[in-house]
């Protein structure tokens, strides 16, 4: 019987660092992946990154997924999410990390980084009232 060590081919954990602490987020299992993909499609439609209507099947997945859970429980997994809560990470920060993880698992790091930067990067004040030309 053939045996193959698959260890070097598995998807690695997502490592999110905050204030010197690293939170390791395991890749989603099949059930969490379904929820993450459905939530991502909904967000892409909401942000105008995709056009169309959310399919009924995805609506049902979302309704069942979020009925009694926080986004972080789904996208970060229960262990990383609970550790953040225990560490008293600010709720807005947890929500952003959860949103980022959702995008990361569904669309990859490049897309997650681009959307996160567009949403949360500090914006230059376009009209500062300063006419110095700088």
ABEGO torsion letter per residue (X at the ends): XBBBBAAAABBBBBBBBBGGBBBBBBBBBAAAAAAAAAAAAAAAAAAGABBEBBBAAAAAAAAAAAAABBAAAAAAEAAAAAAAAAAGBBAAAAAAAAAAAAAAAAAEAAAAAAAAAAAABBBBBABAGBAAGX
